[in-house]
Amino acid sequence: MLKILVATAKLLSHSVGCSAHFTQYAGYEAITGQQEWVDEMVAVCQQRRDVLISGLNSIPGVRCRKAMGAFYAFPNIKSFNLPSA
């Protein structure tokens, strides 16, 4: 059991506590570098999200709300009464 705890602690330390040197530079450049492309990419993601949400909502029995601040889609398909696993 102790070996599992030690291994888990190492995994946690390396995954969230110690970001690699090159990723620190990449993060710095992402924040301080040119930002013009960000608005364009946001617009593209919003357009794709809107098309997906519209398509899902056109399916009878499917309801899908537009996420605010994200491009995810979580359709509600409860009306299909699918058997539980």
Phi and psi restraints in degrees (value plus and minus 20) as a CYANA .aco file:
   2 LEU   PHI     -82.8   -42.8
   2 LEU   PSI     -58.0   -18.0
   3 LYS   PHI     -82.0   -42.0
   3 LYS   PSI     -58.5   -18.5
   4 ILE   PHI     -85.6   -45.6
   4 ILE   PSI     -62.8   -22.8
   5 LEU   PHI     -83.7   -43.7
   5 LEU   PSI     -61.8   -21.8
   6 VAL   PHI     -85.3   -45.3
   6 VAL   PSI     -63.7   -23.7
   7 ALA   PHI     -84.5   -44.5
   7 ALA   PSI     -60.5   -20.5
   8 THR   PHI     -85.2   -45.2
   8 THR   PSI     -60.8   -20.8
   9 ALA   PHI     -82.4   -42.4
   9 ALA   PSI     -61.6   -21.6
  10 LYS   PHI     -83.8   -43.8
  10 LYS   PSI     -64.5   -24.5
  11 LEU   PHI     -80.7   -40.7
  11 LEU   PSI     -66.0   -26.0
  12 LEU   PHI     -82.6   -42.6
  12 LEU   PSI     -64.2   -24.2
  13 SER   PHI     -79.6   -39.6
  13 SER   PSI     -64.0   -24.0
  14 HIS   PHI     -99.4   -59.4
  14 HIS   PSI     -42.9    -2.9
  15 SER   PHI    -108.9   -68.9
  15 SER   PSI     -49.4    -9.4
  16 VAL   PHI    -145.8  -105.8
  16 VAL   PSI     -37.9     2.1
  17 GLY   PHI    -120.2   -80.2
  17 GLY   PSI     -43.8    -3.8
  18 CYS   PHI    -151.7  -111.7
  18 CYS   PSI      62.2   102.2
  19 SER   PHI     -91.9   -51.9
  19 SER   PSI     124.4   164.4
  20 ALA   PHI     -84.0   -44.0
  20 ALA   PSI     133.2   173.2
  21 HIS   PHI     -75.6   -35.6
  21 HIS   PSI     -65.9   -25.9
  22 PHE   PHI     -88.0   -48.0
  22 PHE   PSI     -50.5   -10.5
  23 THR   PHI     -94.6   -54.6
  23 THR   PSI     -47.2    -7.2
  24 GLN   PHI     -85.9   -45.9
  24 GLN   PSI     -61.8   -21.8
  25 TYR   PHI     -84.9   -44.9
  25 TYR   PSI     -61.4   -21.4
  26 ALA   PHI     -82.6   -42.6
  26 ALA   PSI     -61.9   -21.9
  27 GLY   PHI     -83.4   -43.4
  27 GLY   PSI     -60.9   -20.9
  28 TYR   PHI     -82.6   -42.6
  28 TYR   PSI     -66.0   -26.0
  29 GLU   PHI     -85.1   -45.1
  29 GLU   PSI     -56.7   -16.7
  30 ALA   PHI     -83.5   -43.5
  30 ALA   PSI     -54.3   -14.3
  31 ILE   PHI    -103.8   -63.8
  31 ILE   PSI     -59.6   -19.6
  32 THR   PHI    -119.3   -79.3
  32 THR   PSI     -32.7     7.3
  33 GLY   PHI     -98.1   -58.1
  33 GLY   PSI    -192.1  -152.1
  34 GLN   PHI     -81.4   -41.4
  34 GLN   PSI     119.4   159.4
  35 GLN   PHI    -135.9   -95.9
  35 GLN   PSI     -16.4    23.6
  36 GLU   PHI     -78.1   -38.1
  36 GLU   PSI     -56.8   -16.8
  37 TRP   PHI     -90.6   -50.6
  37 TRP   PSI     -40.1    -0.1
  38 VAL   PHI     -83.0   -43.0
  38 VAL   PSI     -68.7   -28.7
  39 ASP   PHI     -81.1   -41.1
  39 ASP   PSI     -58.9   -18.9
  40 GLU   PHI     -84.6   -44.6
  40 GLU   PSI     -64.6   -24.6
  41 MET   PHI     -86.4   -46.4
  41 MET   PSI     -58.4   -18.4
  42 VAL   PHI     -81.1   -41.1
  42 VAL   PSI     -64.3   -24.3
  43 ALA   PHI     -82.7   -42.7
  43 ALA   PSI     -61.5   -21.5
  44 VAL   PHI     -83.5   -43.5
  44 VAL   PSI     -65.7   -25.7
  45 CYS   PHI     -84.2   -44.2
  45 CYS   PSI     -59.7   -19.7
  46 GLN   PHI     -85.0   -45.0
  46 GLN   PSI     -61.7   -21.7
  47 GLN   PHI     -83.2   -43.2
  47 GLN   PSI     -64.9   -24.9
  48 ARG   PHI     -82.8   -42.8
  48 ARG   PSI     -62.6   -22.6
  49 ARG   PHI     -80.9   -40.9
  49 ARG   PSI     -64.9   -24.9
  50 ASP   PHI     -83.5   -43.5
  50 ASP   PSI     -59.2   -19.2
  51 VAL   PHI     -83.8   -43.8
  51 VAL   PSI     -64.1   -24.1
  52 LEU   PHI     -83.4   -43.4
  52 LEU   PSI     -66.9   -26.9
  53 ILE   PHI     -82.6   -42.6
  53 ILE   PSI     -63.5   -23.5
  54 SER   PHI     -81.0   -41.0
  54 SER   PSI     -64.3   -24.3
  55 GLY   PHI     -82.6   -42.6
  55 GLY   PSI     -63.7   -23.7
  56 LEU   PHI     -83.6   -43.6
  56 LEU   PSI     -62.5   -22.5
  57 ASN   PHI     -90.0   -50.0
  57 ASN   PSI     -35.9     4.1
  58 SER   PHI    -101.5   -61.5
  58 SER   PSI     -30.4     9.6
  59 ILE   PHI    -103.0   -63.0
  59 ILE   PSI     103.4   143.4
  60 PRO   PHI     -77.5   -37.5
  60 PRO   PSI     110.9   150.9
  61 GLY   PHI      70.2   110.2
  61 GLY   PSI     -23.5    16.5
  62 VAL   PHI    -130.9   -90.9
  62 VAL   PSI     112.1   152.1
  63 ARG   PHI    -144.0  -104.0
  63 ARG   PSI     116.3   156.3
  64 CYS   PHI    -165.8  -125.8
  64 CYS   PSI      99.4   139.4
  65 ARG   PHI    -107.3   -67.3
  65 ARG   PSI     129.9   169.9
  66 LYS   PHI     -98.5   -58.5
  66 LYS   PSI     105.6   145.6
  67 ALA   PHI     -90.3   -50.3
  67 ALA   PSI     118.8   158.8
  68 MET   PHI    -112.8   -72.8
  68 MET   PSI      96.6   136.6
  69 GLY   PHI      67.4   107.4
  69 GLY   PSI      -4.9    35.1
  70 ALA   PHI    -171.0  -131.0
  70 ALA   PSI     146.9   186.9
  71 PHE   PHI    -132.4   -92.4
  71 PHE   PSI      -2.5    37.5
  72 TYR   PHI     -99.5   -59.5
  72 TYR   PSI     137.5   177.5
  73 ALA   PHI    -151.6  -111.6
  73 ALA   PSI     105.6   145.6
  74 PHE   PHI    -143.9  -103.9
  74 PHE   PSI      64.6   104.6
  75 PRO   PHI     -89.4   -49.4
  75 PRO   PSI     123.2   163.2
  76 ASN   PHI    -112.3   -72.3
  76 ASN   PSI      96.5   136.5
  77 ILE   PHI    -138.4   -98.4
  77 ILE   PSI       4.6    44.6
  78 LYS   PHI     -79.7   -39.7
  78 LYS   PSI     -48.3    -8.3
  79 SER   PHI     -84.9   -44.9
  79 SER   PSI     -34.8     5.2
  80 PHE   PHI    -102.8   -62.8
  80 PHE   PSI     -28.6    11.4
  81 ASN   PHI      28.4    68.4
  81 ASN   PSI      33.5    73.5
  82 LEU   PHI     -93.3   -53.3
  82 LEU   PSI     125.0   165.0
  83 PRO   PHI     -86.9   -46.9
  83 PRO   PSI     123.5   163.5
  84 SER   PHI     -97.3   -57.3
  84 SER   PSI     133.1   173.1
